[in-house]
Amino acid sequence: MSKRRERDASVASVQPDLNKRTKQEWVEGAAALKHERFEIAGALFDCKANDLLSRQDVQNRLDAYLQPTEQKEESLNVDSES
């Protein structure tokens, strides 16, 4: 294999990790996602500090955090007239 191919192969294997950031980096860069730092922190609360997360991972967690599935109102109300 030529040196150029070796270099290209090593760059390609590292490339996916270039777009990943740690939890703290995502929180500090919250403006890039057009959200507040506390929203990012809340969405990533269960991630370890050194976990590498892609932008899509963070966006998915943020969507789930900001718009949780709705619970049926019937199960939340308590019938006090019984």
HTML snippet that shows the backbone in 3Dmol.js (N, CA, C, O; Angstrom):
<script src="https://3Dmol.org/build/3Dmol-min.js"></script>
<div id="view" style="width:600px;height:400px;position:relative"></div>
<script>
const pdb = `
ATOM      1  N   MET A   1       0.850  -1.175   0.000  1.00  0.00           N
ATOM      2  CA  MET A   1       0.000   0.000   0.000  1.00  0.00           C
ATOM      3  C   MET A   1       0.901   1.245   0.000  1.00  0.00           C
ATOM      4  O   MET A   1       1.900   1.283   0.717  1.00  0.00           O
ATOM      5  N   SER A   2       0.563   2.230  -0.775  1.00  0.00           N
ATOM      6  CA  SER A   2       1.374   3.438  -0.837  1.00  0.00           C
ATOM      7  C   SER A   2       1.178   4.257   0.433  1.00  0.00           C
ATOM      8  O   SER A   2       0.204   4.077   1.165  1.00  0.00           O
ATOM      9  N   LYS A   3       2.115   5.150   0.677  1.00  0.00           N
ATOM     10  CA  LYS A   3       2.025   5.987   1.882  1.00  0.00           C
ATOM     11  C   LYS A   3       0.791   6.878   1.848  1.00  0.00           C
ATOM     12  O   LYS A   3       0.181   7.151   2.882  1.00  0.00           O
ATOM     13  N   ARG A   4       0.430   7.327   0.654  1.00  0.00           N
ATOM     14  CA  ARG A   4      -0.761   8.184   0.540  1.00  0.00           C
ATOM     15  C   ARG A   4      -2.013   7.406   0.911  1.00  0.00           C
ATOM     16  O   ARG A   4      -2.881   7.913   1.622  1.00  0.00           O
ATOM     17  N   ARG A   5      -2.101   6.170   0.426  1.00  0.00           N
ATOM     18  CA  ARG A   5      -3.278   5.346   0.762  1.00  0.00           C
ATOM     19  C   ARG A   5      -3.330   5.053   2.253  1.00  0.00           C
ATOM     20  O   ARG A   5      -4.403   5.063   2.856  1.00  0.00           O
ATOM     21  N   GLU A   6      -2.175   4.792   2.845  1.00  0.00           N
ATOM     22  CA  GLU A   6      -2.129   4.533   4.286  1.00  0.00           C
ATOM     23  C   GLU A   6      -2.631   5.753   5.062  1.00  0.00           C
ATOM     24  O   GLU A   6      -3.418   5.629   6.000  1.00  0.00           O
ATOM     25  N   ARG A   7      -2.160   6.931   4.651  1.00  0.00           N
ATOM     26  CA  ARG A   7      -2.578   8.156   5.312  1.00  0.00           C
ATOM     27  C   ARG A   7      -4.079   8.377   5.141  1.00  0.00           C
ATOM     28  O   ARG A   7      -4.771   8.705   6.104  1.00  0.00           O
ATOM     29  N   ASP A   8      -4.587   8.198   3.918  1.00  0.00           N
ATOM     30  CA  ASP A   8      -6.013   8.369   3.651  1.00  0.00           C
ATOM     31  C   ASP A   8      -6.843   7.379   4.452  1.00  0.00           C
ATOM     32  O   ASP A   8      -7.914   7.721   4.953  1.00  0.00           O
ATOM     33  N   ALA A   9      -6.351   6.152   4.571  1.00  0.00           N
ATOM     34  CA  ALA A   9      -7.075   5.134   5.331  1.00  0.00           C
ATOM     35  C   ALA A   9      -7.107   5.496   6.811  1.00  0.00           C
ATOM     36  O   ALA A   9      -8.130   5.311   7.471  1.00  0.00           O
ATOM     37  N   SER A  10      -5.993   6.013   7.339  1.00  0.00           N
ATOM     38  CA  SER A  10      -5.975   6.375   8.756  1.00  0.00           C
ATOM     39  C   SER A  10      -6.848   7.595   9.023  1.00  0.00           C
ATOM     40  O   SER A  10      -7.486   7.671  10.073  1.00  0.00           O
ATOM     41  N   VAL A  11      -6.890   8.543   8.104  1.00  0.00           N
ATOM     42  CA  VAL A  11      -7.753   9.712   8.248  1.00  0.00           C
ATOM     43  C   VAL A  11      -9.213   9.288   8.200  1.00  0.00           C
ATOM     44  O   VAL A  11     -10.029   9.791   8.973  1.00  0.00           O
ATOM     45  N   ALA A  12      -9.549   8.371   7.305  1.00  0.00           N
ATOM     46  CA  ALA A  12     -10.930   7.901   7.182  1.00  0.00           C
ATOM     47  C   ALA A  12     -11.390   7.188   8.448  1.00  0.00           C
ATOM     48  O   ALA A  12     -12.552   7.302   8.838  1.00  0.00           O
ATOM     49  N   SER A  13     -10.486   6.456   9.088  1.00  0.00           N
ATOM     50  CA  SER A  13     -10.884   5.741  10.297  1.00  0.00           C
ATOM     51  C   SER A  13     -11.083   6.693  11.475  1.00  0.00           C
ATOM     52  O   SER A  13     -11.836   6.377  12.397  1.00  0.00           O
ATOM     53  N   VAL A  14     -10.428   7.846  11.463  1.00  0.00           N
ATOM     54  CA  VAL A  14     -10.558   8.822  12.535  1.00  0.00           C
ATOM     55  C   VAL A  14     -11.687   9.801  12.248  1.00  0.00           C
ATOM     56  O   VAL A  14     -12.229  10.392  13.182  1.00  0.00           O
ATOM     57  N   GLN A  15     -12.048   9.985  11.020  1.00  0.00           N
ATOM     58  CA  GLN A  15     -13.025  10.991  10.591  1.00  0.00           C
ATOM     59  C   GLN A  15     -14.339  10.956  11.371  1.00  0.00           C
ATOM     60  O   GLN A  15     -14.809  12.016  11.784  1.00  0.00           O
ATOM     61  N   PRO A  16     -14.953   9.796  11.592  1.00  0.00           N
ATOM     62  CA  PRO A  16     -16.234   9.811  12.311  1.00  0.00           C
ATOM     63  C   PRO A  16     -16.124  10.421  13.713  1.00  0.00           C
ATOM     64  O   PRO A  16     -17.081  11.026  14.197  1.00  0.00           O
ATOM     65  N   ASP A  17     -14.974  10.269  14.364  1.00  0.00           N
ATOM     66  CA  ASP A  17     -14.810  10.798  15.713  1.00  0.00           C
ATOM     67  C   ASP A  17     -14.591  12.308  15.735  1.00  0.00           C
ATOM     68  O   ASP A  17     -14.726  12.930  16.789  1.00  0.00           O
ATOM     69  N   LEU A  18     -14.257  12.903  14.606  1.00  0.00           N
ATOM     70  CA  LEU A  18     -14.026  14.346  14.568  1.00  0.00           C
ATOM     71  C   LEU A  18     -15.311  15.125  14.813  1.00  0.00           C
ATOM     72  O   LEU A  18     -15.264  16.255  15.299  1.00  0.00           O
ATOM     73  N   ASN A  19     -16.440  14.546  14.490  1.00  0.00           N
ATOM     74  CA  ASN A  19     -17.720  15.222  14.667  1.00  0.00           C
ATOM     75  C   ASN A  19     -18.346  14.926  16.020  1.00  0.00           C
ATOM     76  O   ASN A  19     -19.443  15.402  16.311  1.00  0.00           O
ATOM     77  N   LYS A  20     -17.674  14.160  16.834  1.00  0.00           N
ATOM     78  CA  LYS A  20     -18.205  13.821  18.150  1.00  0.00           C
ATOM     79  C   LYS A  20     -17.547  14.697  19.199  1.00  0.00           C
ATOM     80  O   LYS A  20     -16.383  15.076  19.073  1.00  0.00           O
ATOM     81  N   ARG A  21     -18.308  15.012  20.236  1.00  0.00           N
ATOM     82  CA  ARG A  21     -17.824  15.856  21.326  1.00  0.00           C
ATOM     83  C   ARG A  21     -18.230  15.243  22.654  1.00  0.00           C
ATOM     84  O   ARG A  21     -19.108  14.383  22.723  1.00  0.00           O
ATOM     85  N   THR A  22     -17.574  15.705  23.701  1.00  0.00           N
ATOM     86  CA  THR A  22     -17.934  15.251  25.043  1.00  0.00           C
ATOM     87  C   THR A  22     -19.169  16.014  25.518  1.00  0.00           C
ATOM     88  O   THR A  22     -19.586  17.004  24.916  1.00  0.00           O
ATOM     89  N   LYS A  23     -19.725  15.532  26.590  1.00  0.00           N
ATOM     90  CA  LYS A  23     -20.915  16.163  27.179  1.00  0.00           C
ATOM     91  C   LYS A  23     -20.649  17.640  27.479  1.00  0.00           C
ATOM     92  O   LYS A  23     -21.465  18.499  27.146  1.00  0.00           O
ATOM     93  N   GLN A  24     -19.514  17.933  28.105  1.00  0.00           N
ATOM     94  CA  GLN A  24     -19.182  19.306  28.472  1.00  0.00           C
ATOM     95  C   GLN A  24     -19.030  20.192  27.236  1.00  0.00           C
ATOM     96  O   GLN A  24     -19.452  21.348  27.247  1.00  0.00           O
ATOM     97  N   GLU A  25     -18.436  19.664  26.184  1.00  0.00           N
ATOM     98  CA  GLU A  25     -18.275  20.440  24.954  1.00  0.00           C
ATOM     99  C   GLU A  25     -19.626  20.779  24.329  1.00  0.00           C
ATOM    100  O   GLU A  25     -19.814  21.879  23.809  1.00  0.00           O
ATOM    101  N   TRP A  26     -20.564  19.835  24.379  1.00  0.00           N
ATOM    102  CA  TRP A  26     -21.906  20.106  23.845  1.00  0.00           C
ATOM    103  C   TRP A  26     -22.618  21.160  24.681  1.00  0.00           C
ATOM    104  O   TRP A  26     -23.287  22.038  24.136  1.00  0.00           O
ATOM    105  N   VAL A  27     -22.479  21.078  26.007  1.00  0.00           N
ATOM    106  CA  VAL A  27     -23.131  22.057  26.880  1.00  0.00           C
ATOM    107  C   VAL A  27     -22.553  23.452  26.623  1.00  0.00           C
ATOM    108  O   VAL A  27     -23.295  24.429  26.522  1.00  0.00           O
ATOM    109  N   GLU A  28     -21.234  23.535  26.519  1.00  0.00           N
ATOM    110  CA  GLU A  28     -20.591  24.828  26.280  1.00  0.00           C
ATOM    111  C   GLU A  28     -20.919  25.379  24.890  1.00  0.00           C
ATOM    112  O   GLU A  28     -20.946  26.594  24.694  1.00  0.00           O
ATOM    113  N   GLY A  29     -21.163  24.499  23.942  1.00  0.00           N
ATOM    114  CA  GLY A  29     -21.476  24.933  22.584  1.00  0.00           C
ATOM    115  C   GLY A  29     -22.959  24.886  22.269  1.00  0.00           C
ATOM    116  O   GLY A  29     -23.344  24.671  21.120  1.00  0.00           O
ATOM    117  N   ALA A  30     -23.781  25.081  23.261  1.00  0.00           N
ATOM    118  CA  ALA A  30     -25.232  24.987  23.099  1.00  0.00           C
ATOM    119  C   ALA A  30     -25.764  25.934  22.023  1.00  0.00           C
ATOM    120  O   ALA A  30     -26.754  25.625  21.359  1.00  0.00           O
ATOM    121  N   ALA A  31     -25.127  27.057  21.854  1.00  0.00           N
ATOM    122  CA  ALA A  31     -25.592  28.035  20.856  1.00  0.00           C
ATOM    123  C   ALA A  31     -25.551  27.448  19.448  1.00  0.00           C
ATOM    124  O   ALA A  31     -26.359  27.826  18.599  1.00  0.00           O
ATOM    125  N   ALA A  32     -24.623  26.533  19.190  1.00  0.00           N
ATOM    126  CA  ALA A  32     -24.537  25.904  17.872  1.00  0.00           C
ATOM    127  C   ALA A  32     -25.796  25.105  17.561  1.00  0.00           C
ATOM    128  O   ALA A  32     -26.164  24.951  16.396  1.00  0.00           O
ATOM    129  N   LEU A  33     -26.450  24.601  18.586  1.00  0.00           N
ATOM    130  CA  LEU A  33     -27.689  23.844  18.417  1.00  0.00           C
ATOM    131  C   LEU A  33     -28.921  24.734  18.595  1.00  0.00           C
ATOM    132  O   LEU A  33     -30.055  24.264  18.500  1.00  0.00           O
ATOM    133  N   LYS A  34     -28.688  26.011  18.851  1.00  0.00           N
ATOM    134  CA  LYS A  34     -29.749  26.996  19.051  1.00  0.00           C
ATOM    135  C   LYS A  34     -30.636  26.659  20.246  1.00  0.00           C
ATOM    136  O   LYS A  34     -31.862  26.757  20.192  1.00  0.00           O
ATOM    137  N   HIS A  35     -29.971  26.260  21.322  1.00  0.00           N
ATOM    138  CA  HIS A  35     -30.657  25.952  22.578  1.00  0.00           C
ATOM    139  C   HIS A  35     -29.856  26.526  23.727  1.00  0.00           C
ATOM    140  O   HIS A  35     -28.719  26.966  23.555  1.00  0.00           O
ATOM    141  N   GLU A  36     -30.458  26.516  24.889  1.00  0.00           N
ATOM    142  CA  GLU A  36     -29.799  26.997  26.097  1.00  0.00           C
ATOM    143  C   GLU A  36     -28.925  25.901  26.687  1.00  0.00           C
ATOM    144  O   GLU A  36     -29.153  24.714  26.458  1.00  0.00           O
ATOM    145  N   ARG A  37     -27.921  26.319  27.452  1.00  0.00           N
ATOM    146  CA  ARG A  37     -27.005  25.346  28.063  1.00  0.00           C
ATOM    147  C   ARG A  37     -27.744  24.386  28.997  1.00  0.00           C
ATOM    148  O   ARG A  37     -27.448  23.192  29.022  1.00  0.00           O
ATOM    149  N   PHE A  38     -28.700  24.905  29.762  1.00  0.00           N
ATOM    150  CA  PHE A  38     -29.422  24.037  30.696  1.00  0.00           C
ATOM    151  C   PHE A  38     -30.257  22.993  29.968  1.00  0.00           C
ATOM    152  O   PHE A  38     -30.469  21.900  30.492  1.00  0.00           O
ATOM    153  N   GLU A  39     -30.737  23.313  28.766  1.00  0.00           N
ATOM    154  CA  GLU A  39     -31.504  22.336  27.988  1.00  0.00           C
ATOM    155  C   GLU A  39     -30.604  21.192  27.525  1.00  0.00           C
ATOM    156  O   GLU A  39     -30.990  20.024  27.587  1.00  0.00           O
ATOM    157  N   ILE A  40     -29.412  21.533  27.066  1.00  0.00           N
ATOM    158  CA  ILE A  40     -28.463  20.506  26.635  1.00  0.00           C
ATOM    159  C   ILE A  40     -28.044  19.659  27.832  1.00  0.00           C
ATOM    160  O   ILE A  40     -27.986  18.432  27.743  1.00  0.00           O
ATOM    161  N   ALA A  41     -27.754  20.315  28.943  1.00  0.00           N
ATOM    162  CA  ALA A  41     -27.362  19.591  30.154  1.00  0.00           C
ATOM    163  C   ALA A  41     -28.469  18.644  30.608  1.00  0.00           C
ATOM    164  O   ALA A  41     -28.191  17.513  31.009  1.00  0.00           O
ATOM    165  N   GLY A  42     -29.695  19.086  30.549  1.00  0.00           N
ATOM    166  CA  GLY A  42     -30.816  18.233  30.932  1.00  0.00           C
ATOM    167  C   GLY A  42     -30.977  17.042  30.006  1.00  0.00           C
ATOM    168  O   GLY A  42     -31.258  15.930  30.453  1.00  0.00           O
ATOM    169  N   ALA A  43     -30.800  17.277  28.719  1.00  0.00           N
ATOM    170  CA  ALA A  43     -30.946  16.195  27.745  1.00  0.00           C
ATOM    171  C   ALA A  43     -29.831  15.158  27.883  1.00  0.00           C
ATOM    172  O   ALA A  43     -30.027  13.984  27.572  1.00  0.00           O
ATOM    173  N   LEU A  44     -28.669  15.596  28.346  1.00  0.00           N
ATOM    174  CA  LEU A  44     -27.514  14.693  28.450  1.00  0.00           C
ATOM    175  C   LEU A  44     -27.222  14.280  29.888  1.00  0.00           C
ATOM    176  O   LEU A  44     -26.124  13.810  30.184  1.00  0.00           O
ATOM    177  N   PHE A  45     -28.194  14.450  30.787  1.00  0.00           N
ATOM    178  CA  PHE A  45     -27.948  14.194  32.204  1.00  0.00           C
ATOM    179  C   PHE A  45     -27.471  12.781  32.503  1.00  0.00           C
ATOM    180  O   PHE A  45     -26.718  12.575  33.455  1.00  0.00           O
ATOM    181  N   ASP A  46     -27.892  11.808  31.711  1.00  0.00           N
ATOM    182  CA  ASP A  46     -27.529  10.420  31.997  1.00  0.00           C
ATOM    183  C   ASP A  46     -26.287   9.953  31.237  1.00  0.00           C
ATOM    184  O   ASP A  46     -25.945   8.771  31.288  1.00  0.00           O
ATOM    185  N   CYS A  47     -25.620  10.845  30.545  1.00  0.00           N
ATOM    186  CA  CYS A  47     -24.388  10.505  29.822  1.00  0.00           C
ATOM    187  C   CYS A  47     -23.189  10.715  30.736  1.00  0.00           C
ATOM    188  O   CYS A  47     -23.187  11.612  31.580  1.00  0.00           O
ATOM    189  N   LYS A  48     -22.184   9.892  30.561  1.00  0.00           N
ATOM    190  CA  LYS A  48     -20.944  10.064  31.310  1.00  0.00           C
ATOM    191  C   LYS A  48     -20.178  11.244  30.725  1.00  0.00           C
ATOM    192  O   LYS A  48     -20.348  11.576  29.552  1.00  0.00           O
ATOM    193  N   ALA A  49     -19.352  11.868  31.522  1.00  0.00           N
ATOM    194  CA  ALA A  49     -18.626  13.072  31.112  1.00  0.00           C
ATOM    195  C   ALA A  49     -17.706  12.825  29.920  1.00  0.00           C
ATOM    196  O   ALA A  49     -17.520  13.718  29.093  1.00  0.00           O
ATOM    197  N   ASN A  50     -17.135  11.643  29.820  1.00  0.00           N
ATOM    198  CA  ASN A  50     -16.172  11.381  28.744  1.00  0.00           C
ATOM    199  C   ASN A  50     -16.773  10.644  27.549  1.00  0.00           C
ATOM    200  O   ASN A  50     -16.042  10.270  26.632  1.00  0.00           O
ATOM    201  N   ASP A  51     -18.074  10.430  27.540  1.00  0.00           N
ATOM    202  CA  ASP A  51     -18.733   9.812  26.386  1.00  0.00           C
ATOM    203  C   ASP A  51     -18.650  10.756  25.194  1.00  0.00           C
ATOM    204  O   ASP A  51     -18.857  11.961  25.336  1.00  0.00           O
ATOM    205  N   LEU A  52     -18.347  10.207  24.015  1.00  0.00           N
ATOM    206  CA  LEU A  52     -18.340  11.009  22.800  1.00  0.00           C
ATOM    207  C   LEU A  52     -19.696  10.883  22.132  1.00  0.00           C
ATOM    208  O   LEU A  52     -20.171   9.777  21.871  1.00  0.00           O
ATOM    209  N   LEU A  53     -20.314  12.017  21.859  1.00  0.00           N
ATOM    210  CA  LEU A  53     -21.659  12.047  21.288  1.00  0.00           C
ATOM    211  C   LEU A  53     -21.644  12.818  19.976  1.00  0.00           C
ATOM    212  O   LEU A  53     -21.015  13.870  19.864  1.00  0.00           O
ATOM    213  N   SER A  54     -22.344  12.280  18.989  1.00  0.00           N
ATOM    214  CA  SER A  54     -22.457  12.986  17.712  1.00  0.00           C
ATOM    215  C   SER A  54     -23.549  14.042  17.821  1.00  0.00           C
ATOM    216  O   SER A  54     -24.335  14.041  18.769  1.00  0.00           O
ATOM    217  N   ARG A  55     -23.589  14.926  16.860  1.00  0.00           N
ATOM    218  CA  ARG A  55     -24.616  15.966  16.835  1.00  0.00           C
ATOM    219  C   ARG A  55     -26.006  15.334  16.762  1.00  0.00           C
ATOM    220  O   ARG A  55     -26.944  15.810  17.401  1.00  0.00           O
ATOM    221  N   GLN A  56     -26.135  14.263  15.984  1.00  0.00           N
ATOM    222  CA  GLN A  56     -27.430  13.597  15.854  1.00  0.00           C
ATOM    223  C   GLN A  56     -27.855  12.955  17.172  1.00  0.00           C
ATOM    224  O   GLN A  56     -29.029  13.010  17.536  1.00  0.00           O
ATOM    225  N   ASP A  57     -26.904  12.344  17.894  1.00  0.00           N
ATOM    226  CA  ASP A  57     -27.208  11.770  19.208  1.00  0.00           C
ATOM    227  C   ASP A  57     -27.758  12.847  20.149  1.00  0.00           C
ATOM    228  O   ASP A  57     -28.764  12.644  20.829  1.00  0.00           O
ATOM    229  N   VAL A  58     -27.081  13.982  20.170  1.00  0.00           N
ATOM    230  CA  VAL A  58     -27.492  15.077  21.052  1.00  0.00           C
ATOM    231  C   VAL A  58     -28.857  15.604  20.631  1.00  0.00           C
ATOM    232  O   VAL A  58     -29.717  15.858  21.475  1.00  0.00           O
ATOM    233  N   GLN A  59     -29.056  15.767  19.332  1.00  0.00           N
ATOM    234  CA  GLN A  59     -30.341  16.288  18.841  1.00  0.00           C
ATOM    235  C   GLN A  59     -31.483  15.336  19.198  1.00  0.00           C
ATOM    236  O   GLN A  59     -32.557  15.784  19.600  1.00  0.00           O
ATOM    237  N   ASN A  60     -31.262  14.031  19.054  1.00  0.00           N
ATOM    238  CA  ASN A  60     -32.293  13.047  19.403  1.00  0.00           C
ATOM    239  C   ASN A  60     -32.634  13.114  20.889  1.00  0.00           C
ATOM    240  O   ASN A  60     -33.807  13.084  21.262  1.00  0.00           O
ATOM    241  N   ARG A  61     -31.612  13.203  21.732  1.00  0.00           N
ATOM    242  CA  ARG A  61     -31.833  13.282  23.177  1.00  0.00           C
ATOM    243  C   ARG A  61     -32.532  14.596  23.540  1.00  0.00           C
ATOM    244  O   ARG A  61     -33.393  14.633  24.419  1.00  0.00           O
ATOM    245  N   LEU A  62     -32.151  15.662  22.854  1.00  0.00           N
ATOM    246  CA  LEU A  62     -32.760  16.969  23.103  1.00  0.00           C
ATOM    247  C   LEU A  62     -34.232  16.970  22.724  1.00  0.00           C
ATOM    248  O   LEU A  62     -35.065  17.505  23.455  1.00  0.00           O
ATOM    249  N   ASP A  63     -34.553  16.375  21.590  1.00  0.00           N
ATOM    250  CA  ASP A  63     -35.960  16.276  21.168  1.00  0.00           C
ATOM    251  C   ASP A  63     -36.772  15.489  22.187  1.00  0.00           C
ATOM    252  O   ASP A  63     -37.882  15.887  22.540  1.00  0.00           O
ATOM    253  N   ALA A  64     -36.229  14.387  22.657  1.00  0.00           N
ATOM    254  CA  ALA A  64     -36.936  13.566  23.646  1.00  0.00           C
ATOM    255  C   ALA A  64     -37.084  14.306  24.975  1.00  0.00           C
ATOM    256  O   ALA A  64     -38.101  14.170  25.655  1.00  0.00           O
ATOM    257  N   TYR A  65     -36.080  15.080  25.338  1.00  0.00           N
ATOM    258  CA  TYR A  65     -36.110  15.825  26.598  1.00  0.00           C
ATOM    259  C   TYR A  65     -37.117  16.972  26.556  1.00  0.00           C
ATOM    260  O   TYR A  65     -37.862  17.189  27.511  1.00  0.00           O
ATOM    261  N   LEU A  66     -37.132  17.694  25.459  1.00  0.00           N
ATOM    262  CA  LEU A  66     -37.996  18.865  25.358  1.00  0.00           C
ATOM    263  C   LEU A  66     -39.447  18.523  25.023  1.00  0.00           C
ATOM    264  O   LEU A  66     -40.353  19.295  25.334  1.00  0.00           O
ATOM    265  N   GLN A  67     -39.669  17.376  24.393  1.00  0.00           N
ATOM    266  CA  GLN A  67     -41.023  16.975  24.021  1.00  0.00           C
ATOM    267  C   GLN A  67     -41.267  15.526  24.432  1.00  0.00           C
ATOM    268  O   GLN A  67     -41.358  14.641  23.582  1.00  0.00           O
ATOM    269  N   PRO A  68     -41.371  15.289  25.733  1.00  0.00           N
ATOM    270  CA  PRO A  68     -41.595  13.917  26.196  1.00  0.00           C
ATOM    271  C   PRO A  68     -42.943  13.389  25.723  1.00  0.00           C
ATOM    272  O   PRO A  68     -43.848  14.160  25.406  1.00  0.00           O
ATOM    273  N   THR A  69     -43.063  12.094  25.679  1.00  0.00           N
ATOM    274  CA  THR A  69     -44.336  11.502  25.270  1.00  0.00           C
ATOM    275  C   THR A  69     -45.400  11.891  26.277  1.00  0.00           C
ATOM    276  O   THR A  69     -45.137  11.945  27.479  1.00  0.00           O
ATOM    277  N   GLU A  70     -46.585  12.159  25.795  1.00  0.00           N
ATOM    278  CA  GLU A  70     -47.674  12.602  26.664  1.00  0.00           C
ATOM    279  C   GLU A  70     -48.301  11.422  27.376  1.00  0.00           C
ATOM    280  O   GLU A  70     -48.536  10.373  26.776  1.00  0.00           O
ATOM    281  N   GLN A  71     -48.569  11.598  28.650  1.00  0.00           N
ATOM    282  CA  GLN A  71     -49.277  10.576  29.407  1.00  0.00           C
ATOM    283  C   GLN A  71     -50.760  10.869  29.306  1.00  0.00           C
ATOM    284  O   GLN A  71     -51.175  12.022  29.186  1.00  0.00           O
ATOM    285  N   LYS A  72     -51.540   9.825  29.355  1.00  0.00           N
ATOM    286  CA  LYS A  72     -52.982  10.032  29.315  1.00  0.00           C
ATOM    287  C   LYS A  72     -53.430  10.744  30.577  1.00  0.00           C
ATOM    288  O   LYS A  72     -52.995  10.411  31.680  1.00  0.00           O
ATOM    289  N   GLU A  73     -54.296  11.718  30.407  1.00  0.00           N
ATOM    290  CA  GLU A  73     -54.764  12.508  31.534  1.00  0.00           C
ATOM    291  C   GLU A  73     -55.534  11.646  32.531  1.00  0.00           C
ATOM    292  O   GLU A  73     -55.501  11.919  33.731  1.00  0.00           O
ATOM    293  N   GLU A  74     -56.219  10.620  32.061  1.00  0.00           N
ATOM    294  CA  GLU A  74     -57.005   9.761  32.938  1.00  0.00           C
ATOM    295  C   GLU A  74     -56.138   9.125  34.006  1.00  0.00           C
ATOM    296  O   GLU A  74     -56.559   9.004  35.157  1.00  0.00           O
ATOM    297  N   SER A  75     -54.938   8.720  33.643  1.00  0.00           N
ATOM    298  CA  SER A  75     -54.078   8.033  34.600  1.00  0.00           C
ATOM    299  C   SER A  75     -53.465   9.007  35.605  1.00  0.00           C
ATOM    300  O   SER A  75     -52.974   8.586  36.652  1.00  0.00           O
ATOM    301  N   LEU A  76     -53.488  10.300  35.296  1.00  0.00           N
ATOM    302  CA  LEU A  76     -52.904  11.287  36.190  1.00  0.00           C
ATOM    303  C   LEU A  76     -53.918  11.829  37.193  1.00  0.00           C
ATOM    304  O   LEU A  76     -53.533  12.260  38.280  1.00  0.00           O
ATOM    305  N   ASN A  77     -55.201  11.816  36.852  1.00  0.00           N
ATOM    306  CA  ASN A  77     -56.239  12.362  37.739  1.00  0.00           C
ATOM    307  C   ASN A  77     -56.647  11.346  38.799  1.00  0.00           C
ATOM    308  O   ASN A  77     -56.703  10.141  38.553  1.00  0.00           O
ATOM    309  N   VAL A  78     -56.920  11.856  39.943  1.00  0.00           N
ATOM    310  CA  VAL A  78     -57.399  11.005  41.023  1.00  0.00           C
ATOM    311  C   VAL A  78     -58.858  11.378  41.284  1.00  0.00           C
ATOM    312  O   VAL A  78     -59.189  12.549  41.470  1.00  0.00           O
ATOM    313  N   ASP A  79     -59.707  10.384  41.294  1.00  0.00           N
ATOM    314  CA  ASP A  79     -61.129  10.624  41.516  1.00  0.00           C
ATOM    315  C   ASP A  79     -61.366  10.768  43.013  1.00  0.00           C
ATOM    316  O   ASP A  79     -61.278   9.787  43.750  1.00  0.00           O
ATOM    317  N   SER A  80     -61.662  11.970  43.464  1.00  0.00           N
ATOM    318  CA  SER A  80     -61.854  12.207  44.892  1.00  0.00           C
ATOM    319  C   SER A  80     -63.305  12.073  45.337  1.00  0.00           C
ATOM    320  O   SER A  80     -63.594  12.177  46.529  1.00  0.00           O
ATOM    321  N   GLU A  81     -64.219  11.844  44.400  1.00  0.00           N
ATOM    322  CA  GLU A  81     -65.630  11.751  44.746  1.00  0.00           C
ATOM    323  C   GLU A  81     -66.080  10.328  45.046  1.00  0.00           C
ATOM    324  O   GLU A  81     -67.259  10.125  45.336  1.00  0.00           O
ATOM    325  N   SER A  82     -65.226   9.364  44.993  1.00  0.00           N
ATOM    326  CA  SER A  82     -65.622   7.972  45.203  1.00  0.00           C
ATOM    327  C   SER A  82     -65.989   7.651  46.589  1.00  0.00           C
ATOM    328  O   SER A  82     -66.340   6.509  46.886  1.00  0.00           O
TER     329      SER A  82
END
`;
const viewer = $3Dmol.createViewer("view");
viewer.addModel(pdb, "pdb");
viewer.setStyle({}, {cartoon: {color: "spectrum"}});
viewer.zoomTo();
viewer.render();
</script>
